[in-house]
Amino acid sequence: MFRKQFWVILVFMLPIMSLSVVCFSSPSLVFLADGTYVMSEEETLTIAKERALTQAMRSVSEQAGVYLESISEIKQMQLTHDDVILVAASVIKVIEKQFDPPEPVEGGIKITCHIKAKVEPASVETLKNQALAQQAINELRQLQVEYDRAKQEIERLKIEANKPRQDLTKMDNQALSNHFFKVGYLADQKGDIDGALRAYDIAIDLDNNNLKAHYNRANIYAQSPSGFGAAAVDYMFVISRDEEFLLAYLGRGNLYLTHNFYENALADYEKFCELYEQGKADRFKGKTNNNIDDVYRQVKETIMQIKTFLQKEREFFKQNNL
């Protein structure tokens, strides 16, 4: 589950609530909603805020679901109410978010989130295609199952009296970090780059050792004209924590190559090939990375091209006393 990268020279596929007020405006539907969550001593403020946001999003999804159910094409699909809510959640984009100051209450600290979200008609038009709608539903169902499983595991750990509190918090953070990584990946695949970045940021905030989130975030930064520094930092962090994370060398090599740092790109490409030849690519193979063998062959060709270019450059400088 890693993000795809596409470059000019090589093509690399590397993906490792309360009541709402509805405002009708053109061309989008805009919803206002609130969500609250009471934070216990075992939880962090970041987690509590995300859960309050989730409650607000649930309220918005319910209201958007009512709107979707009124569309004739979606009516004809005979979806369950729960499926309609899942679909509604996939076409909502938060455009404003605000949190009230934490408020002490009985049982903990109350966190309240206020959001403004919109539903783009273009996204709804896409869902009128039954095949695309069903694909979205299947993906969201799977994500919900994984999230529910993670929450159940967290609750199970919390009721174990002999479990140290700091371990509970750590497990809570890791599970939620993995959840937001999957949310980011799903958003990325749907083309919601801003949503993907927000989810990866949250995943990293919850667990800074979530290397997949760092790597996927770096791949997004790498495609921005101003993202060189941010991408390089994430790639270097991944490599510093896992020297056998060969995709990070590949991603950083691509980054260097697009900015004309040929010698740096060469070093990273050679390291990628070295790790591949040692059998370190197997753990990255999956549904989205089956072409890593082809990537290896392409990288070998690019290495030869870079070496040829650098050799000719050196000869040119020597002949012209530069």
Secondary structure as UniProt FT lines:
FT   STRAND          5..6
FT   STRAND          11..12
FT   STRAND          21..24
FT   STRAND          29..39
FT   TURN            41..42
FT   HELIX           45..69
FT   HELIX           72..75
FT   TURN            76..78
FT   HELIX           81..90
FT   STRAND          92..99
FT   STRAND          103..105
FT   TURN            106..107
FT   STRAND          108..119
FT   HELIX           121..127
FT   HELIX           130..158
FT   TURN            161..162
FT   HELIX           165..189
FT   TURN            190..191
FT   HELIX           193..206
FT   TURN            208..209
FT   HELIX           211..222
FT   TURN            225..226
FT   HELIX           228..241
FT   TURN            243..244
FT   HELIX           246..258
FT   TURN            259..260
FT   HELIX           262..277
FT   TURN            278..281
FT   HELIX           282..284
FT   TURN            287..288
FT   TURN            290..291
FT   HELIX           292..319
FT   TURN            320..321
//
